[in-house]
Amino acid sequence: MSLATDVLAEFRAAIGEQHVLTEAALLRACETATFPTTQQVFGILQPGSAEQVSACLKIATNRGIPLYPISRGRNWGLGSRVPSSDAVLLDLSRMDRILHFDERFGSLTVEAGVTFQQVHTFLAEQKSQWFLPTIGGPPDASVLGNFLERGDGIGPRAERTSNMASLQIVLPAGSIVEDGYARFGDTALTSLSGLPAGPNFSGLFTQSNLGVVTRMTVLLARRPSHLQMVFAPIPGEHRVCAIDALQQLQTVIGSEAFLTLWNGGKLNARGQAMPQVDANAWFLSGALYGHSSLLAQAQKEAAIEALASTLPALQFFDESNLPDFHQHAAIDLGQPSTHNLQSLYGALQRIMPESPDPDRDGCGAIWLCPEVPFDGATIVRATALCETVLRKYNVTPILGMSALSSRTVRFFVSIIYDRTAEHADQNAMQCHDELQKALIAEGFYPYRLGIQSIGAVAPSPLLERIKAALDPKGILAPGRY
């Protein structure tokens, strides 16, 4: 299918001829992810404002043309820029302004195309006391896109939905809606809170296809005066007890700690272990964020008390004992990096290029994102399940998890492979499908889905009713969540 000449003329009149893209090579690139896809892209629209987004949606609704919004298209491992079904891409990357910053209260209002690198650079130039917890993905990923997909941050305030406010949303019929306090007009509360009296609608527009979010206020984290990095190998015989101890520590320290668990396969894949470690080993890594020397000391003492008996090699690092500490700790303070992307290139047996693009470079990568109760025995059971299925398909287990609360952990399961190998795509997709089913059968449901696994869970009947009311022609991201 290609867009009719009169349809193209309408879109060009609405947003400018140069912002309606139909070049065949570009469309093919947008149909390429890090795993096999069959969906087609019929064109790319690049609006520069909410009003232009509205115009595009009105045309699409009138013409019955499916649109699939993307912010930056860096959703590698979960679908990249590829739509959930055949569609025209609505590319919001031109909308890249930082609109408002409040140094006193630590809030930042951004458009859909603003990147993590852009925010980090802006806050550094402001010499701000605040930072935005970054991601393990690329520096040019969209902040708004990550929040809406409920991705995870690195550091305090890492749970995204509780740290966003005042969304601007364009509904499928084209109306522009202000959420939160912004609906009352120009009020100081707009950039400080998203919870005025009445129902909170913001969550409806995360991981959904009910509207296009064009603007958002994000709440930042305070830079600590004392940062301590934590690392320890986890002895196999102590894994259950160590995880239970971590859960208790998370209960005590709360959001001022960021704790993660990784297996040796993950450390090896991203080049952190030199020489390489046992792929079956497990490690604790994280950071403690102290806002005074007394608090930092109390955090360290609490960690030692909770963990020393099960993690005898527990280590703490700061400026006093680690050369280049600030370089090592940069990602814990919001500085994005391409370092983690090296793991996507491991199966290709090649060094990651200076400007990585896993879609272009033929990397095979599929993510699974189950959530698991923060219980030692349960987590060990979940990791064993992942390892069993992955090894069945000759896939190296690359596993990690982060604790954003003391109640659950969020797993990151990576299927990394060489797409050029014979039958590799088929093997990887079969592995993904079997593992997703096995996890769900055990009650480990996904907290995030890629286009490859949208059908893994049944849709909510209530959500279907809301979708029918807001988008009766079904033109916005059909099949997405």
Buried (B, 14 or more C-beta within 10 A) or exposed (E): EEBEEEBBEBBBEBBEEEBBBBEEEBBEBBBBBBBBBEBBBBBBBBBBBBBBBBBBBBBBBBBEBBBBBBBBBBBBBBBBBBBBBBBBBBBBBBBBBBBBBBBEEBBBBBBBBBBBBBBBBBBEEEEBEBBBBBBBBBBBBBBBBBBBBBBBBBBBBBBBEEBBBBBBBBBBBBEBBBBBBBBEEEBEBBBBBBEBEEEEBBEBBBBBBBBBBBBBBBBBBBBBEBBBBBBBBBBEEBBBBBBBBBBBBBEBBEBBBBBBBBBBBBBBBBBBBEEEBBBEBBBBBBBBBBEEEEBBEBBBEBBBEBBEEBBEEBEBBBEEEBEEBEEEBBBBBBBBBBBBBBBBBBBBEEEBEEEBBBBEBBBBBBBBBBBBBBBBEBBBBBBEBBBEBBEEBEBBBBBBBBBBBBEBBBBBBBBBBBBEEEEBBEBBBEBBBBBBEBBBEBEBBBBBBBBBBBEBEEEEEEBEEBBEEBBEBBBBBBBBB
